[in-house]
């Protein structure tokens, strides 16, 4: 069994897909195990190959969101990454709700793409920073009767606040551990506690909640 990160890429633009394949295959720890161009192919490839990661385009035939939703249900072991040109807020929120662990714009550099994919493989989430701000209200606006962001943040320990600030700055668990002189495993344990205390599903939502909780209106 291969120790490499196994990846499937599904995009209906052959030239772009070939470029991504070429970039990823050049990495010693990554193996592209399948390619497709439609949602039904994405679902079939995920079920047949159970890759570590699957990269999906939003606008492929059959719809990338539909594919993500089906794959998240049928193959929870596979982490879903949206790689798209769409900057629409509704696409970002729909993708995350469908089960995507990362949302990356196609303008990303090859080096950054590889870094993000490695981080997602180890359990991190990612949303292109330029899109994160637009998600603040929808994903962190407290429902009637629930505690506001600033109140939830009060439950965090000083160490957890420190870690959350670094998460909000876009750092991975490994990078946070190096900066705080803690093991990556310890950071993961802290992140589990943080997610539970903030009542969110993943580190992306936690970071957005932290940003909203630090705004002037949240402190009033």
C-alpha positions in Angstrom: 0.0 0.0 0.0 1.3 3.4 -1.0 2.3 5.9 1.7 1.8 8.8 -0.7 -1.1 11.2 -0.5 -3.5 9.8 -3.1 -5.5 12.4 -5.0 -8.3 12.4 -7.6 -8.8 15.5 -9.8 -12.1 16.2 -11.4 -12.3 19.2 -13.7 -13.9 19.6 -17.1 -11.1 21.8 -18.5 -8.5 19.3 -19.7 -5.6 21.8 -20.0 -6.1 23.0 -16.5 -6.5 19.5 -15.1 -3.3 18.3 -16.9 -1.4 21.2 -15.4 -2.6 20.3 -11.8 -1.7 16.7 -12.4 1.8 17.7 -13.6 2.3 19.9 -10.6 1.2 17.3 -8.1 3.0 14.3 -9.7 6.2 16.2 -9.3 5.9 15.9 -5.5 7.5 12.8 -4.0 4.8 12.4 -1.4 1.8 12.8 -3.8 0.2 10.4 -6.3 -2.6 11.3 -8.6 -4.7 8.1 -8.8 -7.6 9.2 -11.0 -9.0 11.9 -13.2 -12.5 12.9 -14.4 -14.5 15.7 -15.9 -18.1 15.3 -14.5 -19.9 14.9 -11.2 -20.9 11.3 -11.8 -17.3 10.4 -12.6 -16.1 12.1 -9.4 -18.6 10.1 -7.3 -17.6 6.9 -9.0 -13.9 7.5 -8.7 -14.3 8.4 -5.0 -16.2 5.2 -4.3 -13.9 3.0 -6.3 -10.5 4.5 -5.2 -11.2 6.0 -1.8 -8.5 8.6 -2.3 -7.2 10.7 0.5 -8.2 13.9 -1.3 -10.5 14.7 -4.2 -10.3 18.0 -6.0 -13.6 19.2 -7.5 -14.5 22.1 -9.8 -17.8 23.9 -8.9 -19.0 24.3 -12.5 -18.3 20.9 -13.9 -21.2 19.0 -15.6 -23.5 17.6 -13.0 -22.3 20.2 -10.5 -19.3 20.1 -8.1 -21.5 20.8 -5.1 -23.7 17.8 -5.9 -20.6 15.7 -6.2 -19.2 16.9 -2.9 -22.5 16.2 -1.1 -22.6 12.6 -2.5 -19.0 11.9 -1.8 -19.1 13.3 1.8 -22.0 10.9 2.5 -20.6 7.8 0.7 -16.9 8.3 1.3 -16.3 10.2 4.6 -12.7 9.1 4.6 -12.0 11.2 1.5 -11.4 14.9 2.1 -13.0 17.1 -0.4 -11.3 20.2 -1.9 -13.0 22.7 -4.2 -10.6 24.2 -6.7 -12.6 26.7 -8.7 -12.7 30.2 -10.2 -16.0 31.0 -8.4 -15.8 33.7 -5.8 -19.5 33.7 -5.1 -20.4 33.6 -1.4 -23.2 31.2 -2.0 -20.8 28.7 -3.7 -18.4 28.9 -0.8 -21.0 28.4 1.9 -22.7 25.6 -0.2 -19.4 23.8 -0.7 -18.6 23.9 3.0 -22.0 22.7 4.0 -21.8 20.0 1.4 -18.7 18.6 3.2 -15.8 20.4 1.5 -12.7 20.8 3.8 -11.1 23.4 1.6 -12.1 26.1 -0.9 -9.3 27.2 -3.2 -9.4 29.7 -6.1 -7.7 28.6 -9.3 -5.3 31.6 -9.2 -3.4 30.0 -6.4 0.3 29.3 -7.1 1.5 25.7 -7.6 3.6 25.9 -4.4 0.7 27.2 -2.3 -1.6 24.6 -3.7 0.7 21.8 -2.7 1.1 23.3 0.8 -2.7 23.6 1.3 -3.3 20.0 0.1 -0.7 18.7 2.5 -2.4 20.7 5.3 -5.9 19.4 4.4 -4.5 15.8 4.3 -3.3 16.2 7.9 -6.7 17.5 9.0 -6.7 21.2 8.5 -9.4 23.2 6.6 -8.8 26.1 4.3 -10.7 28.9 2.6 -9.0 31.4 0.4 -8.4 34.5 2.7 -10.0 36.9 0.2 -13.3 35.0 0.5 -13.2 34.4 4.3 -14.5 37.9 5.2 -17.6 37.5 3.1 -18.6 34.4 5.1 -18.4 36.1 8.5 -22.0 37.2 8.8 -23.7 34.1 7.4 -21.6 31.5 9.1 -21.2 33.2 12.5 -24.3 35.3 12.9 -25.8 33.9 16.1 -29.4 32.5 15.9 -32.0 33.9 18.1 -31.5 32.9 21.7 -27.9 31.6 21.2 -24.8 33.1 22.7 -23.0 35.8 20.7 -19.5 35.2 19.4 -17.8 37.4 22.1 -19.5 35.4 24.8 -18.4 32.0 23.4 -14.9 33.2 23.1 -14.9 34.0 26.8 -15.0 30.3 27.5 -11.5 29.8 25.9 -8.4 29.5 28.0 -5.5 31.9 27.3 -3.7 29.1 25.5 -6.7 28.3 23.4 -7.2 32.0 22.5 -3.5 32.1 21.4 -3.9 29.1 19.2 -7.2 30.4 17.7 -5.5 33.7 16.8 -2.9 31.8 14.9 -5.6 29.7 13.2 -7.4 32.9 12.1 -4.0 34.1 10.7 -4.0 31.0 8.4 -1.4 28.9 10.2 -1.6 25.1 10.2 -1.4 22.9 13.3 2.2 22.2 12.5 3.2 25.8 12.1 1.3 26.7 15.3 3.1 24.0 17.2 6.5 25.2 16.0 5.7 28.8 17.0 4.4 27.8 20.5 7.0 25.0 21.1 4.2 22.4 21.4 3.7 19.1 19.5 1.3 19.0 16.6 -0.7 16.4 18.6 -1.1 18.8 21.5 -2.3 21.5 19.1 -4.9 19.1 17.7 -6.2 18.3 21.2 -6.5 22.1 21.8 -8.3 22.5 18.5 -10.8 19.8 19.5 -11.6 21.7 22.7 -11.8 25.0 20.9 -14.3 23.6 18.3 -16.5 22.2 21.1 -16.5 25.4 23.1 -17.3 27.6 20.1 -20.0 25.2 18.9 -18.6 25.1 15.3 -17.8 22.2 13.0 -14.3 23.0 11.8 -11.3 25.3 12.1 -12.5 27.6 9.3 -15.7 28.4 11.1 -13.7 28.8 14.4 -11.4 31.3 12.7 -14.4 33.2 11.3 -16.1 33.3 14.7 -12.9 34.6 16.2 -12.7 37.4 13.7 -16.3 38.3 14.2 -16.0 38.2 17.9 -13.1 40.7 17.8 -15.1 43.3 15.8 -16.3 46.4 17.6 -20.0 45.6 17.1 -19.5 42.1 18.7 -18.1 43.7 21.8 -21.0 46.1 22.4 
